[in-house]
Amino acid sequence: MSPDALRSLALAAVSGERRPTPVAWRRALRTQLAAGAIATIASTVVWAALGGNDFWPRWVLFGFATAIALQIALRRALRHPAGRRRRFAVHVAIFSILMPVEIVVWLLSGLGFFWPVWPMLAFSLLLGAHGWLMSRLPPEREQELAERVDTLTRSRSGALDTQAAELRRIERDLHDGAQARLVAMGMSLGLAEQLLRSDPDGAAELIAEARTATVSALDDLRAVVRNIHPPVLADRGLVGAIEALALDLPVRIAVHADLSETPPAPVESALYFAVAECLANVAKHSRATHASVTLSRHDGQLRAIVSDDGVGGAARDRGSGTGLRGVASRLEAFDGTLELDSPTGGPTTVTIRVPCAS
Amino acid sequence: MRVVIAEDLALLRDGLTRLLEANGFEVVAAVGDPDALAEALDGPDRVEVAVVDVRMPPTFTNEGLTAAIAARAKRPGLPILVLSQYVEQLYARELMRSGEGAIGYLLKDRVTDVELFVDAVRRVAAGATVLDPQVVAALMTNAHERGPVGRLTPREREVLALIAEGRSNAAIATALVVSEKAVGKHINNILTKLDLPPAADDNRRVLAVLAYLQDEA
């Protein structure tokens, strides 16, 4: 076995690199078998020419056989996916080659005391310890996947719940707001139509009423639209929308943004509503005079930090399903997190993180 | 008065045309996108005022706003009234930065009060600044939370809001059902309390008050 091949195998065993392609491997194996055969025959010839006592070429044969067997065993072991199992398989492979090698060395070196018993014992203990350790630790990959499935199940049902609740809210807002106003408008206009000839003044009054109702209906619709997707977010993107939001609130809010590119629309929307909720809390509860929003992108993560100089003491779970908890569950759908730091006496800092591959 | 209407929804475009023509305006062009608007403004008819919707093709976001600001960069002081389904402080500020006066920013809903709307178009054409009551209300609330606006009496605050919306003394008197003289007195008190210099004409005063409120808010 060439030193290079050995090194690459060793490297592969440690780092989980891809093994060489089967074709390259088969060629390498053939070359080694041929080299081994030639070397054995040559040494046998030399041995015969030199007089033929003690058959030393057996060591040449042994050397090649060992190297080739070790490669085959390691290759089989490396078929396991990278990780703990592969390391154990490599361990077993080395063990299963070293054992026979020792016995063969004992055989070839003329029997005598069966010394391989000691290394065999040591190796068995090592392998046993390794196996025991494997069985004790939870399987890492499975563990990871199980946790991920848990999180996804939870966040998906959370997202669906949030979405369903949102839809119900929108339906109710439309039903009680704009729809009701349109019905009232229709009634006013119908009545006005009846009164047009007999009581023009009364008709004019009703028409004026209907006109006022259109304004209220439009107000209602605007509020609903803002909650679905604020138009300014579509117009100006995340940063512009947050700047616009900051202008609307009675607290002075500094917006710092360092986003090289636009995040995907759903992420943008989730972040916007998260920041909007935080700023609404600042305006409502914090008694702050200054607040800031910092948007940045780090290591494939979008980060929004909302902080204020208010009285602190904000709790994530206050209220029922609304507020920050609602924001957190909405963020979970994007694997986002919300971290709240609000000691009594302030200041309050909310850190929102959403993974976002660029 | 020669007016250009830019609104992408045909239903509203026709409605606006009818409404303005019924009130003595000459609609020289009613267009549906920013390019056609620019063309109409460059045309041979010297347009006196443009009524522009914020949302227009191609992206249906804020093309109208951009087009209005661009048109005023090209022809400074060109009177433009911008209409929108929703109003933003941010956009109001951007429009006001596009040159002093002759600018309006109103919710589309305001067209339902035909008299007020027509009056707003005329005032913008005459060089006034007309802001939607919603923008002004937000400005007032924010300014109140922070500064001397809080020291005004409720009546004075009402008057201040109406000034900020761009109304004239006479219009304020009508709206509050008081005499013009009373309005004048309120205005003097407000300007003193806010430490603003008395302004020669209505437009200057509106601009001073708005600058003050935006600073405070």
HADDOCK unambig.tbl for C-alpha pairs under 7 A between the chains (distance, minus, plus):
assign (segid A and resid 211 and name CA) (segid B and resid 112 and name CA) 6.42 0.50 0.50
assign (segid A and resid 215 and name CA) (segid B and resid 109 and name CA) 5.73 0.50 0.50
assign (segid A and resid 222 and name CA) (segid B and resid 86 and name CA) 6.86 0.50 0.50
assign (segid A and resid 234 and name CA) (segid B and resid 61 and name CA) 6.45 0.50 0.50
assign (segid A and resid 235 and name CA) (segid B and resid 61 and name CA) 4.64 0.50 0.50
assign (segid A and resid 235 and name CA) (segid B and resid 62 and name CA) 5.80 0.50 0.50
assign (segid A and resid 244 and name CA) (segid B and resid 88 and name CA) 6.73 0.50 0.50
assign (segid A and resid 244 and name CA) (segid B and resid 89 and name CA) 6.68 0.50 0.50
assign (segid A and resid 244 and name CA) (segid B and resid 90 and name CA) 5.32 0.50 0.50
assign (segid A and resid 247 and name CA) (segid B and resid 89 and name CA) 6.35 0.50 0.50
assign (segid A and resid 247 and name CA) (segid B and resid 90 and name CA) 6.85 0.50 0.50
assign (segid A and resid 248 and name CA) (segid B and resid 89 and name CA) 6.68 0.50 0.50
assign (segid A and resid 248 and name CA) (segid B and resid 138 and name CA) 6.56 0.50 0.50
assign (segid A and resid 249 and name CA) (segid B and resid 142 and name CA) 6.76 0.50 0.50
assign (segid A and resid 250 and name CA) (segid B and resid 142 and name CA) 4.33 0.50 0.50
assign (segid A and resid 250 and name CA) (segid B and resid 145 and name CA) 6.36 0.50 0.50
assign (segid A and resid 250 and name CA) (segid B and resid 217 and name CA) 6.86 0.50 0.50
